[in-house]
């Protein structure tokens, strides 16, 4: 993810297997410092330090746990772009790029 990338509450509810599908759940509360929003709109941008109270089905919980631990999966949900993971995949992707575009 790029610095300054906008992440919304709705991004959290995207299914990591198909980002166009939605996980079964809802944000009940967003707390930002002393401010609180009850049932915040899914278009609200999340900021570092925000706290969320979420409710959903068991399958949503397991997917949210996966998203929380897997940065590439989270980046895919937010941006729609899949990134290679690991040295071998990054090496293979870089081999296909012209030298001027390589890291």
Buried (B, 14 or more C-beta within 10 A) or exposed (E): EEEEEEBBBBBBBBBBEEBEEEBEBBBBBBBBEEEEBEEBEBEBEBEEEBEBEBEBEEEBBEBBEEBEEBEBBBBBBBBEEEBEEEEEEEEEEEEEEEEEEEE
